[in-house]
Amino acid sequence: MSRVSLLLVEIRELVTLAPGNTVKRGARQSELGIIENGAVAIDDRGVIRWVGPTPQAPIDEARADGARIISCEGRSVIPGFVDPHTHTVFAGDRIDEFEQILAGAEYVELLARGGGIHKTVALTRSCPTESLVSAATSRLARMLAAGTTTVEIKTGYGLDPKEEMRLVDVIGQVRQRTPVEVVGTLLAGHAVPLEWRDRRNEFLDAICAELIPSAAQTGIVEYCDVFCEGGAFSPEESRRILESGLRHGLRSKIHAEQKSHSGGALVAADLRACSADHLEYAEEEDLRALARAGTIAVLLPGAALFTREERRPLTRRMVELGVPIALGTDFNPGSSPIWSMSTIIGLACLLFHLTPAEALVAATVNAACALGRHQRVGSIEPGKQGDLIILGVPSYRYIPYYFGASLVETVMKRGQIVVEEGKALP
């Protein structure tokens, strides 16, 4: 019989996100399940045992079990953030290119000079594996301090099969060194490597016949992703890559409609992909198809801001049509060096016209659905993991209002306090 190990009481605003066993769409995109003066009991397995109002909390049982009891008076408690889209494994940075772009340089110019993604690929390929593992682990510590308790990490900066397999191994090693729950994705089609640019079909053959089967066998990655965009991969090529992933047990994700109307959203809908990400240039037809397929729209406002993209996704239409919306950081060195989901919630409200409630749903339970983790994370309910954030404010609504501020005081992962006073514990 499990024992109560932690009891939070007198929570000014307990945002449960219940029920969180399925994705929230349409009117449910803003369904929060708030309990005022709430309480949460977590057992010694790290599983939520009881949720409700403080007057009904199992305080006597908690005391008998020797549980730690924390008063959260005047504070809000929310689920740990789930970040469903990151590129956390890479070497170096692109701060020099950031300054060049601010001065007026175009990304295509940087690519022509061997910059952009090719710079990061070169740095990553030359970086020792242990250094990649260490750097990614340090980045996750920053994410954890900002409240992210579950994160997706993609490969993608190796490009060729051998290097991509090395990055799969890096993700596996990182998973063992962090309390953050890591979900691996094989970004099998990010770009065509420079050394393969005159052998494009051979490269696609190598991805489908060599890389995807090998990566799937490791058990480290669960998803296959592709960048469907002009200059990257066509809809037909993207479909081929994703179908190969499906044959080997990897569910589909796709970077779609980011810089142009590429056709990726319809590929996602046709394959019933778990998510279609970016979607700034998605049109009405695309949204209707995604809604029918149940594909989650993972919106990435950090990338839109950082690349100064003027086009905005049709978020209000997504809600009206029942396209479920999730949010991610798109953390990467080139277009979104942002690791804070609180910042992303603020950007989603300010740039993408989501309400604070819709944005919080998108950053928790819907993001968990985008990673197939909604049965155990993303909401505060009995039977789910004790992944919680104590905010130093009385309401979740202050997250976008105090834009850019760090409001996270305490973070719990599986019932263990891993961040206290805003700092990750060793």
ABEGO torsion letter per residue (X at the ends): XBBBABBBBGBABBBAGOBAABBBBEAAAABAGBBBGBBBBBBAAGBBABBEBAAABBAAAAAAAGBBBBBABGBBBBBBBBBABBBABBBEBAAAAAAAAAAGBBAAAAAAAGBEAAAAAAAAAABBAAAAAAAAAAAAAAAAAAGBABBBBBBGAAGBAAAAAAAAAAAAAAAAABABBBBBBBBABABBBAAAAABAAAAAAAAAAAAAAAAAAAGABABBBBBBBBGBBBAAAAAAAAAAAAAAGBBBBBBBGAABBAGAAAAAAAAGBABBBGGAABBAAAAAAAAAAGBBBBBBAAAAAAAGBABBBBAAAAAAAGBBBBBBAGBBAAABBBABAAAAAAAAAAAAGBBAAAAAAAABAAAAAAAGAAAABGBBBBGBBBBBBBBABABAAAAAABBGBBABABBBBGGBBABBGGBBBX
